[in-house]
Amino acid sequence: MTQYERMVAGLLYDPGDPEIMEEQRPWQDRLWEFNQLKPTDYEKKQQYMREVFAACGEDCYIELPLRANWGGHHLHLGTGIYVNSNLTLVDDGHIYVGDRVMFGPNVTITTANHPIDPELRARGLQYNKDVWIGENAWIGAGVIIMPGVIIGRDTVIGAGSIVTKDIPDRVVAVGNPCRIMRQVSGHDRIYFYRNERIDWENL
């Protein structure tokens, strides 16, 4: 089994293997070009997302810069996704994002990890575990999502949280490590911020 095949299989592998580096470097070069685009280069941004990402639905917007080990080549985006600036993707593994997900600034999603054993780590080995984010989730500013995590649909991850374990559907979760604080409920249909009511009739 080649190192690339081991990478795809989620096994320990050498990320510096020549075959892997030959595959990875062109995506890094394209990402550098992507990050030079002006905010008004909307069509060029869309072209990059269509050509480089593993999948990209309609009406997706990314505020540059974007950081990604593979240029986003292992990123699967649904439709209607908003990404604020400085999203960092350790996308050696795959990242799956459902429809209408929102990302605050400075979010990090990691799929790569290293073994605890010091001998293996000294050899530079790593492994990848895919990350899944359900539709209509909101990932707050500065959140870090660790390898292998699944975040449920309609869930809110509070700013600055470090998500080390799966988070279910329709909850608000915060902290380090990230824990469920409460369910998304009828209260959220009445108030948008503390005791400020939603003026539904004007929306």
N, C-alpha and C positions, 0 to 999 in steps of 0.2 A: 504494500500500500504506500503510495507516495505521500509526501508531507501535505500536499494540497488536498488529497483524498482524506487524510486524517483531519485536516481543518474542517472540511465540509461535514464530516461525520461527528464532529463535536468531541474528538479525542485530543489528547495531548499532542502537540506538534511544534515544529520549529517555524515561527513566523518569518525568520530571515532566510528561509529556503529560496534558492534562486528562481525556481518556477513560480513561487508565490510572489516574490518581489517583482518579477517580470509582468505578472498579471496586475499587480496593485499600482505600480508607479504611474501608468498612464491616467488612471482615475484621479490620482493626487494632482497631476499636472492640470487636468481639466477643472478640478476644484479650485486651484489657484486662479485660473482664468475666470471662473464663475464669480469669485470674490472681488474681482476688479470691476464688475458691472456696476453701472449707475442705478440708483433707485428707480429711474424712469425706463430702464431697459427691461420692461416687463416681458416682452416677447422672447428675448434672449434667455431670461430666467426660466420661462416656461419650456423652452427648447432644451435647456440643460436638464431640467427635471424629467422630461419625457425620455431623453436619450440615455441618461446616466443612472437614474434610480431604477431599482428592480421593478417598481410599479408606481404610478402616480395618476391619481384621479383628476377630475376637473376642479377648477377654482381653488387650487392650492397656492399659498403665498408664503415665501420665506424672506424674512428680513435679514440681510447679510450683515456680518460674515457668518458663514457656516463652516464648522470644523468637522472633518470626518476622515478616519483612517483610510477608507476606501472610496472617498468622495461621495458617499451616499449610495454606492452601487448595490449595497445589500439592504437598502431602505425601501419599504413597501408602504406607500401612502394611499389612503382612501381619498374621498372627495371632500372639498370644503375645509381644508386644514389650514390653520394659521400658525406660523412659527415666528416668534420674535427673535431678536438678534442674539448671536453667540450660542446657538445650539451646537453642542459638541456630541458627535456620534463616534463611539468606538465600535464601528460597524464591521468588525471582522466576522461576526455572526450576523444573522438577519434581525431586522427590527420591523415589526408589523404594527401599523398605526391605522385605526379605524376611522370612519367618516367623522368630520366635524370636530376633530380634536384640536384643542388650543394649547400652545406652549408659551409660557412666559419667557423672559430673557434669561440667558445663562443656565439653561437646562443641560444636563449631561446624561446621556444614555449609554451605558456600557454593556457590551456583550462579551468582551474578552476578560479572562481572569488567568491567574498564575497559580501553580500548585504551592501548597504550604511547605512541602518538603524542600529544604534548602538546596540539596544537590540538584534536583530537577529545575528549581528556579534559577540556579547559577548557570544552567545550560540554556537559559533563555526560552524555555518551553512555556506554552500557554494553551488554553482551551477556550472555546466559545460556546455560549448558551444564548439562544434567541430570546428576545424581549417582545411582549405583546401588549398593546395598549388598546382598550376597547373604545368603541365609537362614543363620541360626545363627551369624552373625558377632558378635564382641564388640568394641565400640569403647571403648577405655579412657578414663579421665578426662583432660580437657583436650586431646583430639585435635582437630585442625583438618583438615577434608576440603575440598580445593579443587575448583573447577568442573570438570565433565566426568569426574571420577574414577569408576572402577568397582572395587569391593572384592568379592572372591570369597566364596563360601559357606564356612562353617566357619573363617573366618580371624579371627585376633586382631590388633588394632592396639594396640600398647602405649601407655600413658599418655604424654601430651605430644607425640605424634608429629604431624608435619605431612605429610599425604598429598597429594603433587603429581602422582603417576602411578598407573596401575592396579596393583592388588595381586591376585595370583591366588588360587585356592581353597586352603584347608587349609594356610596358612602363619602363622607369627608374624612380624610386621613392626613395626619400631620406628624412631624417630629423626627427624631433621630434616635433609634430607628423609627420609621414611619408606622404609626398605629391608627386604627380606626377611632375617630373622635365621636362621630354620630352618623345616623342615616340621613340621606337626602329625604326630606319630608314635606308635608303640607305647609309647614312654617316658611319654607323657601318659595312657596307660591304667593306669599303675602309680603315678605320683607326681602329687600335686596341687599341691605347693609344695616346691621344692628336694628334699630327701631324705625328705619325709613321704609315706608310702604311702597310697593310696586304700583305705579299708576297705569294699570292694565288698559284703561279706557283710552289712553293717549299713545299706546304702543302699537 
